[in-house]
Amino acid sequence: MAEEKQQKGFLKKFGKWAPIVGGAWIVLNIVLPLALLRIPAVQKVFVALGDRLPFDIPGIG
């Protein structure tokens, strides 16, 4: 019974922040990098960096 009460308190305490933190994590780790990769200047930088590598990575250039 005490465990159930403690778990309910934990969810009640952090329940309103969970969607905000989860949404921020998704934006920072998925949406933002994909959006940056669509910018031509960022693509040029990655192509230039790929050309400077002293070894060959399959699938790149």
C-alpha positions as CSV (number, residue, x, y, z in Angstrom):
1,M,0.0,0.0,0.0
2,A,2.8,2.4,0.8
3,E,4.6,1.6,-2.5
4,E,1.4,2.4,-4.4
5,K,1.0,5.7,-2.5
6,Q,4.7,6.6,-3.2
7,Q,4.4,5.8,-6.9
8,K,1.2,7.9,-7.2
9,G,3.0,10.8,-5.5
10,F,5.9,10.5,-7.9
11,L,3.6,10.6,-10.9
12,K,1.6,13.4,-9.5
13,K,4.8,15.4,-8.8
14,F,6.4,15.0,-12.2
15,G,3.3,14.3,-14.3
16,K,2.9,17.8,-15.6
17,W,6.6,18.1,-16.6
18,A,6.9,14.7,-18.4
19,P,5.2,15.8,-21.7
20,I,7.3,19.0,-21.7
21,V,10.6,17.2,-21.1
22,G,9.7,14.5,-23.6
23,G,8.7,16.9,-26.2
24,A,11.9,18.9,-25.7
25,W,14.0,15.8,-26.0
26,I,12.3,14.8,-29.3
27,V,12.8,18.3,-30.7
28,L,16.4,18.5,-29.7
29,N,17.4,15.0,-30.8
30,I,15.3,14.3,-33.8
31,V,13.5,17.3,-35.3
32,L,16.4,19.9,-35.0
33,P,19.1,17.7,-36.6
34,L,16.7,16.7,-39.5
35,A,15.8,20.3,-40.0
36,L,19.5,21.3,-40.1
37,L,20.3,18.7,-42.7
38,R,17.9,20.3,-45.1
39,I,19.8,23.6,-45.1
40,P,22.1,23.8,-48.1
41,A,24.9,25.5,-46.2
42,V,25.0,22.7,-43.6
43,Q,25.0,20.1,-46.4
44,K,28.0,21.8,-48.0
45,V,29.9,21.8,-44.6
46,F,29.3,18.1,-44.2
47,V,30.4,17.4,-47.8
48,A,33.6,19.4,-47.2
49,L,34.2,17.5,-43.9
50,G,33.6,14.2,-45.7
51,D,36.2,15.1,-48.4
52,R,38.8,15.8,-45.7
53,L,38.6,12.4,-44.1
54,P,41.7,10.3,-44.7
55,F,39.7,7.1,-45.0
56,D,36.7,5.9,-47.0
57,I,33.3,5.4,-45.4
58,P,31.0,3.3,-47.4
59,G,28.0,5.2,-48.6
60,I,29.7,8.6,-48.4
61,G,31.0,10.0,-51.6
